[in-house]
C-alpha cells in the first residue's frame, strides 16, 4: 500500500488519475488524505458526484 507521502509521486507517472471516495467513513478519510496529497503536489483537481 502506498503512503500519503509517496502517493503523489506515484501518481505523477500517469496523465490522468481517477480516484473514488467510498461510502464507508473510515475509507473516506483515506480518500481525503489522498486528495490533500494531490493538491500539495500541484495537481489540477476536478470532482464529480455520481449517484
Secondary structure as the mmCIF struct_conf table of DSSP 4:
data_model
#
loop_
_struct_conf.conf_type_id
_struct_conf.id
_struct_conf.beg_label_comp_id
_struct_conf.beg_label_asym_id
_struct_conf.beg_label_seq_id
_struct_conf.end_label_comp_id
_struct_conf.end_label_asym_id
_struct_conf.end_label_seq_id
HELX_RH_AL_P HELX_RH_AL_P1 UNK A 4 UNK A 11
TURN_TY1_P TURN_TY1_P1 UNK A 12 UNK A 13
BEND BEND1 UNK A 14 UNK A 15
BEND BEND2 UNK A 23 UNK A 24
HELX_RH_AL_P HELX_RH_AL_P2 UNK A 25 UNK A 40
TURN_TY1_P TURN_TY1_P2 UNK A 41 UNK A 42
#
